[in-house]
Amino acid sequence: MNIAEKIYLQTIAYTVDSIGQRVETVSETEVFALVESVSQTEFFDAGEKGLKPEFKFVVWLTEYEGQENLRYGSNVYSVYRTYRRKDGRIELYTQKRVGD
């Protein structure tokens, strides 16, 4: 039995401050997702492309608006691939975001 867990889809916006520096603003939308490990095939296929997959998050398609990042616990993950399912959900394949 899968239990939905809270994740936070992140939307990033950029503005320019008074001295011309680009400022990043992150807003989060809380949703519930099924959290699963990636398959062995996904792990190796992504690894060949230089990716390091960690989790697959399954959310309702109506809740996902193309966000490139999400927060699960205290970690931020980048979405590198999505898969739209026939049951109204979308699978978000992620790797840990680097450079933060």
C-alpha positions as a printed NumPy array, in Angstrom:
array([[  0.   ,   0.   ,   0.   ],
       [  1.35 ,   3.404,  -0.971],
       [  0.856,   6.348,   1.344],
       [  0.886,   9.875,  -0.052],
       [  3.479,  12.211,   1.436],
       [  3.779,  15.995,   1.35 ],
       [  6.062,  17.52 ,  -1.24 ],
       [  6.424,  21.14 ,  -2.29 ],
       [  6.474,  22.049,  -5.977],
       [  8.698,  25.085,  -6.428],
       [  8.101,  27.971,  -8.794],
       [ 11.098,  30.242,  -9.303],
       [ 10.755,  33.865, -10.357],
       [ 13.525,  36.367, -11.008],
       [ 13.486,  40.105, -10.404],
       [ 16.112,  42.797, -10.583],
       [ 16.899,  44.794,  -7.458],
       [ 17.748,  48.489,  -7.226],
       [ 21.411,  47.942,  -8.125],
       [ 20.718,  45.665, -11.077],
       [ 21.358,  42.304,  -9.444],
       [ 19.131,  39.395, -10.365],
       [ 17.207,  38.119,  -7.321],
       [ 15.631,  34.658,  -7.187],
       [ 12.294,  34.224,  -5.405],
       [ 11.003,  30.726,  -4.713],
       [  7.341,  30.051,  -4.002],
       [  6.099,  26.612,  -3.017],
       [  2.846,  24.756,  -3.541],
       [  2.134,  21.893,  -1.143],
       [  0.772,  18.723,  -2.774],
       [  0.553,  15.082,  -1.829],
       [  2.571,  12.581,  -3.841],
       [  3.308,   8.897,  -3.93 ],
       [  7.059,   8.607,  -3.393],
       [  8.75 ,   5.682,  -5.114],
       [ 12.232,   4.561,  -5.993],
       [ 13.195,   4.716,  -9.643],
       [ 13.378,   1.412, -11.463],
       [ 16.694,  -0.237, -12.172],
       [ 16.221,   0.439, -15.881],
       [ 15.516,   4.131, -15.225],
       [ 18.572,   4.333, -12.972],
       [ 20.922,   2.931, -15.617],
       [ 19.364,   4.782, -18.574],
       [ 19.565,   8.111, -16.742],
       [ 23.087,   7.298, -15.533],
       [ 24.23 ,   6.948, -19.132],
       [ 23.127,  10.545, -19.669],
       [ 25.06 ,  11.795, -16.643],
       [ 22.028,  11.968, -14.338],
       [ 21.751,  10.534, -10.839],
       [ 18.08 ,   9.691, -10.31 ],
       [ 16.779,   9.354,  -6.768],
       [ 12.976,   9.348,  -6.62 ],
       [  9.842,   9.136,  -8.702],
       [  7.007,  11.304,  -7.368],
       [  3.472,  10.643,  -8.614],
       [  1.088,  13.621,  -8.398],
       [ -2.237,  14.592,  -9.941],
       [ -1.759,  16.144, -13.368],
       [ -3.967,  19.095, -12.392],
       [ -1.554,  20.003,  -9.57 ],
       [  1.609,  20.036, -11.683],
       [  2.308,  23.158, -13.725],
       [  5.71 ,  22.349, -15.191],
       [  7.763,  23.193, -12.112],
       [ 11.423,  22.231, -12.541],
       [ 12.155,  21.749,  -8.828],
       [ 10.468,  20.298,  -5.789],
       [ 11.263,  19.974,  -2.101],
       [ 10.848,  16.699,  -0.261],
       [ 11.855,  16.835,   3.382],
       [ 14.889,  19.078,   3.595],
       [ 16.199,  18.275,   0.1  ],
       [ 15.495,  20.009,  -3.207],
       [ 15.222,  17.85 ,  -6.328],
       [ 15.311,  18.752, -10.015],
       [ 12.729,  17.195, -12.308],
       [ 14.609,  15.779, -15.295],
       [ 11.759,  13.805, -16.883],
       [  7.992,  13.47 , -16.632],
       [  5.569,  10.777, -17.739],
       [  1.856,  11.476, -18.13 ],
       [ -0.228,   8.48 , -17.11 ],
       [ -3.703,   7.503, -18.287],
       [ -5.143,   7.677, -14.748],
       [ -4.88 ,  11.484, -14.492],
       [ -1.523,  11.497, -12.732],
       [  1.97 ,  12.43 , -13.793],
       [  5.261,  10.837, -12.756],
       [  8.09 ,  13.223, -11.878],
       [ 11.545,  11.665, -12.149],
       [ 14.039,  13.589, -10.055],
       [ 17.643,  13.947,  -9.032],
       [ 19.063,  15.9  ,  -6.113],
       [ 19.602,  19.531,  -7.088],
       [ 23.242,  20.556,  -6.975],
       [ 24.744,  23.98 ,  -6.48 ],
       [ 22.48 ,  25.156,  -3.656]])
